Amino acid sequence: MAGLDRVLCVVILRGGALLYPSFAQRLPTADFLMLGLQRGPDRVRCTYRSTVPQSHYDQVVYLDCVAATGDTVLTARTAIAECCMAEQELAAVICSSRPATA
């Protein structure tokens, strides 16, 4: 992420909190946003979102520990797209299934 001035790290609670300390240490100038998501019987929904500091970022990084189907990261992306734009987006996960990366 070298050369990027505006980075937003979206910490998908609770699992993404495991990645938060390392990203905060390596990206001291990045903005961090906490995002609470809840899986229901039919879909994942956003239940909490801290304030988004800016309306435009060079990079948005979604932090979560596991991506099984990709629904959580997609729901996080949808929740963030309502309030800011990004040039690039990526997901940082510890473990991912093949369907989640497709």
C-alpha positions in Angstrom: 0.0 0.0 0.0 3.0 2.2 -0.4 2.3 5.5 -2.2 -1.3 5.6 -1.2 -2.2 8.7 0.8 -5.8 8.0 1.9 -6.4 4.5 3.3 -9.5 3.3 5.1 -9.4 0.0 7.0 -12.8 -1.4 7.7 -12.7 -3.6 10.7 -15.5 -6.1 10.4 -16.5 -6.9 13.9 -15.7 -9.2 15.6 -13.3 -11.3 13.6 -11.6 -8.3 12.0 -10.5 -7.1 15.4 -7.9 -9.8 15.4 -6.2 -8.0 12.4 -6.7 -4.5 13.7 -3.5 -4.2 15.9 -1.2 -5.2 13.0 -2.8 -2.9 10.5 -2.9 0.0 12.9 0.8 -0.4 13.6 1.8 -0.7 9.9 -0.6 2.0 8.6 -0.4 4.8 11.3 -1.9 7.4 9.0 -4.9 5.2 7.9 -8.4 5.9 9.0 -10.1 3.0 10.8 -13.8 2.3 10.8 -15.6 -0.3 12.9 -18.4 -2.2 11.2 -20.8 -4.5 13.0 -22.5 -7.1 10.8 -25.0 -9.8 11.8 -26.0 -12.9 9.9 -29.7 -13.5 9.7 -31.7 -16.4 8.3 -31.7 -14.8 4.8 -28.9 -12.4 4.6 -26.1 -10.5 6.4 -27.0 -7.0 7.5 -25.1 -4.0 8.9 -26.0 -3.3 12.6 -23.3 -0.7 13.4 -21.0 1.6 11.6 -18.7 4.1 13.1 -18.3 7.5 11.4 -16.5 7.5 8.0 -13.9 10.3 8.3 -13.7 11.1 4.5 -15.8 10.7 1.4 -13.0 9.5 -0.9 -10.1 7.1 -0.3 -7.3 5.7 -2.5 -7.7 2.3 -0.9 -10.3 0.6 1.3 -9.2 -2.6 3.1 -11.8 -4.9 4.6 -10.4 -6.7 7.6 -12.0 -10.0 8.6 -10.7 -13.3 10.0 -12.7 -15.7 7.7 -14.4 -15.4 4.3 -16.6 -18.4 3.7 -19.1 -17.3 1.2 -18.1 -13.7 0.6 -21.4 -12.3 1.8 -19.9 -10.5 4.8 -17.3 -8.7 2.8 -19.9 -7.8 0.1 -22.3 -6.5 2.8 -19.4 -4.5 4.3 -18.6 -3.1 0.8 -22.3 -2.1 0.3 -22.4 -0.3 3.7 -19.2 1.6 2.9 -20.3 2.5 -0.6 -23.2 4.4 0.8 -20.9 7.0 2.4 -17.6 7.0 0.5 -15.8 6.1 -2.7 -12.5 4.3 -3.2 -10.1 3.9 -6.1 -9.2 0.4 -5.0 -10.6 -2.2 -2.6 -9.3 -5.4 -1.2 -10.1 -7.9 1.6 -7.5 -9.0 4.1 -8.6 -12.3 5.7 -6.8 -15.0 7.6 -8.7 -17.8 5.9 -10.8 -17.9 2.8 -12.8 -20.5 0.9 -12.7 -20.9 -2.9 -16.3 -19.5 -3.3 -15.5 -16.4 -1.2 -12.6 -15.5 -3.5 -14.5 -16.0 -6.7 
